[in-house]
Amino acid sequence: MCTTDQLSSIATAETEATDAVSQALRCCTVKRRSLLGAALGFTVAPFLSRFDASASTGFTFTEVAKGVFVHQGRYELQSPQNMGDMANASFIVGSEAVAVIDTLGSAKAGKQLRNAIRTITDKPIRYVINSHMHPDHVFGNTAFKDDNPQYVAHHKLARGLSERASQYLAASKDMLGPDAFEGCEIILPTVNVQDKLEISLGDRTLRLEAQKTAHTDNDLIVTDTLTNTVILADLLFSGAIPTLDGSIRGWLALIEQLEHLQAARIVPGHGPHAMELPNAVADERRYWSVVAADVRKLIKEGKTMEEATKVAGQSERGKWQLFDQYHVRNVIAAFAELEWE
């Protein structure tokens, strides 16, 4: 969620609709959960199970497919209160091992994540996969050091994260506060994905695919081939405004491809536990299309970047949480890219 010059990170707060789903998930049968999800139109039904480890860890997971578990973060900026728990984090359990996909935004949140995983499975955590370099997805890596996993990421992540390490750490400490920030460190990948890579968890294989520049220049898509569950991470935002740290043209091109992807379900980086294509990407496509069209028009009219920040994409106001915190930065990034077309 962060941009390259500031570590403000988004994740998911409980909106009224999400609260209703969460309450239903605690109390109702699988069939009733399916109906609620269908009525709201953004979740995949039925969820197989909900695992509540909140008594000891404060975390809950939803099993969106057999052996595929997702923790939903909050629609919030990082703060001492949420300890960097603002992004979705997933783990996949095979017959021999576990893979964790994204580890939240602090060492303490990562530790809670790991403890919650351990309430569900005691299989060895063999892989920690980072979907991209942003701190709300990687700063919990340190909580898994004792598991001695392979840390897996896009081949460009190490460079990008290393270049921004001091900036990310300083900004994170400022926003989280010293207590919640304690233990945060940069852990770089030990395995780099150049194009595609398959890893085995025993009875299931994960396919990792490095993407062209979109949300960042180091986005990775993870597919559980056993259940055809695709973890898009921050290539998909739902409810919370998407943030641009890569290429608006690249992102729109990728969204067009995703609309034709045959997946049983997809997992966003910020939003519900799971969603269905092609509807899942409709709002994001609309937002970036509006921003691109408005910015191109203003450039053609000879308007400045500052003028563009005041008008471009304003029709999207009210449709996204954290719009005021991130939209102007998106317009600036889009303008800087599109003025050189």
N, C-alpha and C positions, 0 to 999 in steps of 0.2 A: 504493500500500500504506500510505502514511502516514496518520495521523489528523491532524486540524487542529491539535492541540496537541503533536504530537511527530512527528519525521521518521523514526522507525524504519520501514524499508522492507523488504518481503519480496521475495524472488525465489527462483529455483529452484536447490536444491542437487541433487547427483546422488544419488538414492536407489539402492538395490540394483537395483530394477526398471529405472530409467532408465539405470543403468550398463550393464545387460545389453543394452538396446536400442542404446545408443551404440556399444558394442563390435561388435554385430552390424552396425550401419550402416557401420562402417569396413571390415568384412571380407567382408560377404556380398553376395549378389546382391539385386536389387530384389524378386524373388519371396520370398526368405528373409526380407527385412525386412518384407514384408507379413504373412507368417505370424507373425512375432514380435510385430508390432503387434497383430494380431488376438488372439493368445494373451493379451496383457496387457490388452486390452480398452479401452485409452484412446487409442490413436493411430489416425490415419487411414492406411489402406494402399491402394496402395503409395506411398511417398515417391518422387518422381521422381528426385531427386538429393540428394547430400550434398556440400556445398562446404566444404572444410577450408582455412581461411586461417590456421590456428594458427601456422604457421612464422613468419609476419611480424606477425600481429595478435593471436593468441590466441583468435580467434573462429571458430566454425563456423556455417553456415547449412544448413537443410534446405529444399529447394524442395518445398513442400507441394502446389502446383499450378503449372501452367505460368506462369513469371514471377513467382511469389509466394514469397518467401523469408522464413524465420523463424529468428531466433536465440533459443535458449532460455537464459534466465538461470539463477540458482541459488536454491535454497530456503535463503536466508540473510538475516540482517540485514546492512545495509550495513557495510562495514569497510574499513580500509586495504588489505586483501588483495584484496577483490573490486572495489574502486573503484566501487561502485554498480552492478555488473552483476548485478542480481537480478530483472529483469523481462524478459519476452519483447519483442523488438524485431523489426519486420518492414520489408521494403521490396518494392515492386512495380515491375517493369520493363515499360515500354511501348515502342512503336516510336520514340517521340520523347523520352521523359523518364522519370524515376524519382520515385516518392513514397516517403518514409520514414515509417513509423508508429511513433512513440515512439523515444526516443534515449538511454535508460538514465539512470543516476543521477549522472553526473559528466561534466565536460568531457573528462577523460582517457578514460573509458569510451566517450563519444561519439566521440572521435577514433579509437579502435580500431574502433568500429562503422563509421565512415565509411571507414577504410582497408580494412576487410574488404569493404565494398560495392564498392570500387574494384578488388578482385581479381576481381569477377564481371562488372561492367559499367562502361563509361566514359561512358554516357549522362548528360546533365545532371540533377542533382538539383533538380527544379523545386519540389517541395513537401516540407515537413516537417509532418506531422500529429501533433498531440498528443491522445491519447485522453481525457485528463483532467489535472488540475493537479498530481498528486502528483510529488514530485521524482525518484523512481526512473524516471519516464517522460519528464521534461522537462529535467533538468539537463544532458543531453548536447546540447541544442539548439545551444549555442555552437560546437560542433565543425563545424557546417555553415554558419557565417556567410559564409565565402568563396564558397560556392555561390550566395549571394544568392537563397535560395528564398523562396517564400511560406510563412509559418508559419500553419497552419490549426488552428482549435480551436472548441469550443463557445463560444457567445457569452457565457457566464458565466465562462469560464476566466480571462480577464484580471482581472476583479474579484477572484475568489477567490485567484488566485496573487499578485496585488499586495498584498492584505491580509495574506498570510502570508509575504511575501518575506523579511523580516528573520528571522523565526522559522525558516523552512525553511533559510535559508543558515547560520544559527548552529548549528542542530542537525546539519546535514549536515557542517559543518566539524568538529564535535565527534566525530562517528561515523566519518567517513572519515579524519580526520587531515589536517594541513596539506598534505602532499605529494599525496595523492589528491584533495583538495579544490581544489587549485590550478586556477584558470581558470573555476570555476563562477560562473555569473551567471544572472540572470533574463532570459529573452527572451519577450516577450509576442507573442500572435498578430497577424499582419497581415491575416488573413482570418477573420471570425467566422461560424460556422454558426448561423443563427437557427432553422431548422427542418430543411431538407434542402438539400444542395448537391451538384452533380455536377462533377467535375473530369476533364479528359482528359489521358491520357498518350500520345495518338496513336491506337493501335489498341485501346485499352481505356479504359473509363470507371470511375471510382470514385464510389460514392454514399456521402455522408457524412450521417448522421442524428443530430441532437441529441436526447438523451434527457431524460425527466423525472428528477427526483431519485431516485437509487438508491445506487450506491456513493459518488458525490458528487453535487453539483448541476450538474456540467459534464461528464458522460459523453458520449462520441461513439462511434457504431458506424460502421465503415468496411466497405463491401462492394465487392469487385472483381466487377463484373457479368459480366466475360468468363468467369470460372471459378466464379462463385457461391461465392466464399470470403468469409466474414464474420469480420472481426476485432473481437472483443468486448472485448479488453483486460481491464481489471479488473472488468468486469461478470461475468467468469467466472474463478474460481480453481479449480485442481485440485491436490490434494495439500497445498498450503499453505493455511492457514486464511484465508477471506475477511475483509476488514476494512471496518467500517462508518463512513463519513464523510458519510452522506447520510440515507437513509430506509429502514428495514427493511421497511416496508409497500410503499414504492415498488419496492424490489428484488424482493420476492416477487411483486409484480404483473408486473414485467418478466420474471422467470423463467417465469411462466405463459405469457406471450406467446412467449418463446423456444422453449418446448417444441413449439410449432406452426410454428416457422420452417422454411421449406424451403431449406436450405443444403447445398451439397455437403460443406462442412467449416467448422468454426469455429476460430478461434485465440484461446486464452485469454491473459490478461495474465500469469498465473503458472501454469505447468503444461506439459504436452506441447506440441510444435510445433503440432499440430492434433488436433481431436477431432470426434466426430459427435454430432448431436442425435438424439433427446432425452436420451440417456444422459449426455451431457457435463454437463448441469446438475443431475442427480439428487442428487449429494452436497451441492451448494450449497443446493439447495432444502430438503433434509432439515435441514441445519444451521440455516438461518434460521427454518424452521418450528418446530424444537425450541426455539430461543432465544425466539421470539415467544410460543409457547404457555406456556413456563415463566415468562417474565416477566409475562405477563398473569395467570396464576394467582397469582403472588406479590403482584402489585398488588392483586388482588381480596381476598387474605387480609390486606392491610394491612401487608405486609412493606416494609422500607426498601430503598433502592437498594443499600446496603452488604450487606444480607442476601442480596439477589438475586445479587450478584457471587459469592457462595460456593456457590450451588447451581444457578442457572439454566444450562442447557446442559451440565452436567457429564457427561451421558451421551455427549457428543461427544468427550470426552477420549480420546486415543489414535488418533483417526481423522484428525487433521490435524497437519501439521508446524507448529511455532511457535504451538501452542495456548496455551501458558503466557504467551507474550509479548503476545498480542493478544485472547484471548477475553474477559478481564475488561473491556477497553475496549469490546468489542462489546456486552456486557451493559449497561454504563453507558449507551451511546448508545441502545440499544433501550429501556431503562427510561425515559430522559428523553423519548423520543418517545411511548411507549405509555401512560404514566401520564396523558396528556392526551386519550386517546380518549373 
